[in-house]
Amino acid sequence: MRTRTKMALAISLIVWIGFPVLFFFISLNTNEWNYLILSIPGSFTAGFTGLMLTIHHHEKDHQL
């Protein structure tokens, strides 16, 4: 796996999993659960899209 692909995979996973976890702790501390509720759709959409594009690009590189 190339360095750029590894970096893109790490960023996608951070956005997909890390942001909701971060907002969970923020919501837990502030007792405002709207932070978590509003962060989940955007995080999952951006993270999952980035993950699928990264996997597609990784498979494309191995076909050549």
Contacts in CASP RR format, 6 or more apart in sequence:
PFRMAT RR
TARGET T0000
AUTHOR 0000-0000-0000
METHOD contacts of the structure
MODEL  1
MRTRTKMALAISLIVWIGFPVLFFFISLNTNEWNYLILSIPGSFTAGFTG
LMLTIHHHEKDHQL
1 9 0 8 1.000
1 58 0 8 1.000
2 61 0 8 1.000
5 54 0 8 1.000
5 57 0 8 1.000
5 58 0 8 1.000
5 61 0 8 1.000
8 50 0 8 1.000
8 53 0 8 1.000
8 54 0 8 1.000
8 57 0 8 1.000
9 51 0 8 1.000
9 54 0 8 1.000
9 58 0 8 1.000
12 47 0 8 1.000
12 48 0 8 1.000
12 50 0 8 1.000
12 51 0 8 1.000
12 54 0 8 1.000
13 47 0 8 1.000
13 51 0 8 1.000
15 43 0 8 1.000
15 46 0 8 1.000
15 47 0 8 1.000
15 50 0 8 1.000
16 43 0 8 1.000
16 44 0 8 1.000
16 46 0 8 1.000
16 47 0 8 1.000
16 48 0 8 1.000
16 51 0 8 1.000
18 43 0 8 1.000
19 39 0 8 1.000
19 43 0 8 1.000
20 36 0 8 1.000
20 39 0 8 1.000
20 40 0 8 1.000
20 43 0 8 1.000
20 44 0 8 1.000
23 35 0 8 1.000
23 36 0 8 1.000
23 39 0 8 1.000
23 40 0 8 1.000
23 43 0 8 1.000
24 36 0 8 1.000
26 35 0 8 1.000
26 36 0 8 1.000
27 33 0 8 1.000
27 34 0 8 1.000
27 35 0 8 1.000
27 36 0 8 1.000
END
